[in-house]
Amino acid sequence: MKVGQTLAFIDIELGKLLAEKPSLVTDPTLREYKHYLERILRRVPHMLSENEEQLIIMKDKSGIGAWQMLQGDWLSTRTFDIEIEGKKKRLPYGEIIGFYQSPDRDLRKRANQIVYEKLGKDELVWASALRAVCEDHLQICKLRKYPVAMTQSVIANDVDQQAIDSLMSTIEKNVGLYQRYLRLKAKLMGLDKLANYDVVAPLPNAPEMDYAWEKARGEVVEAYGEFDGELGGWVDEMFERRHIDGEVRKGKRSGAFCSSWLAGKSAYILQSFNRRLGDVYTLVHELGHAVHAYLGSRTQKPSNYEIGSCIAETGSTFGELLLTERLLSKAKTKEEKQAILANVLDEFGMAAFQVSARVFFEQSMYDLIERGEFLDGETVAKLWVAARDKIYGDSVDWLEVMKWEWTMKPHYYMANYRFYNYPYVFAQLFVFALYRLYKEEGRSFVSKLKKLLAAGSSKSPRELAAEVGFDITDEGFWEKGIKQAEEFIDRLEQTL
Ligand SMILES: [Zn+2]
């Protein structure tokens, strides 16, 4: 917190300097910091006095910060009663949500029903919190002179409104493709139609794919190696130097992450490797972060290596697609192919489409407040259902209680975190588009991607895309990503 505050004031000081002398941005002696300065200059018109900035930090602490804490504390102190294999159990939130992906359909359904019923009972709390968070944001927007509610996020993510509009419009035009996948998945699951608790559920006929550590290592090293020998070598070195803690043991924290040092020191990965297909994907994903850091942190100064969320998943998701291709080429049965394709398409669908529903939802709350209407629980739920239906159409049946789905997302209650969703959509479609390009251009694309990863944050996403020949404000670029997803869906359909 303290470090963050101090660093924030360095930017404010630099901002003041740039406001007086904007020509510093193009000063040849500062060439290396050009984009870093450009980013600060863009924030200058919205910066307030030091006293005002201090006051905002203070009011957030007992304002939005308190709502965020309440939401987190509420979730972590609730218990949920559920019957599993004939035994009555009382589980915390973190545990019961594990059943959302159970192979047992009835259990998935009950877990969803129980959780959202309880969340919905406290709609008063969630609506009060969201209303305060949104209204606070609109006030700050006025104070900082942001033209629209999304501007702060667009500047923070180093993108522009035009690019995001083009991205979201591409998503809206292609909801039919996602719905086609969901109908196909229903068929593969032997259902007439998916229910909400089936959307990311495993396929019932998915074969047991068991990956020993060495086998997984071989697959991921080869996946990167087939793309580029150097990348494959770096990935193998991560195993050789024992920089990946994959052991499953008691007391280990859950989840996975890649921690990389600056100035080209090596990266370290933590995960709990359970020998499943999903674990191999996690491994290849985290190694993609390591590769990204390897290239970026060796090339860039620390100030040019603050990779924003729109670009942060480029190495990792690209790695997942390389692995997908490799595993598909080796799959022996159609069930194996289906499991691999459904895995990649489930993830794509969530990041690109489900998350888009949240973008539309958030926007609709501001529109409503601006019209002077009051956000109570039922109104917010209606907005959520409308945004959700815009994506899913009639391809999925929803439990009535799913109208409370918005209540559990901690991000909605965090300070300075408005419109955090579209970067996920951006990241996903950006990499799918790049992967498409790789398939079209072949080997000549390899050096382009490496250059892009090495650029860190020294260039904006728009400039990075321009270097591979694309304009991200043009829907044509995003359509490339959609095309790649369509190709996977076609391949899945062919297995029927
Ligand atoms: Zn990641």
Residues whose N, C-alpha, C, O or C-beta is under 5 A from the ligand:
A	BS01	ZN	S316
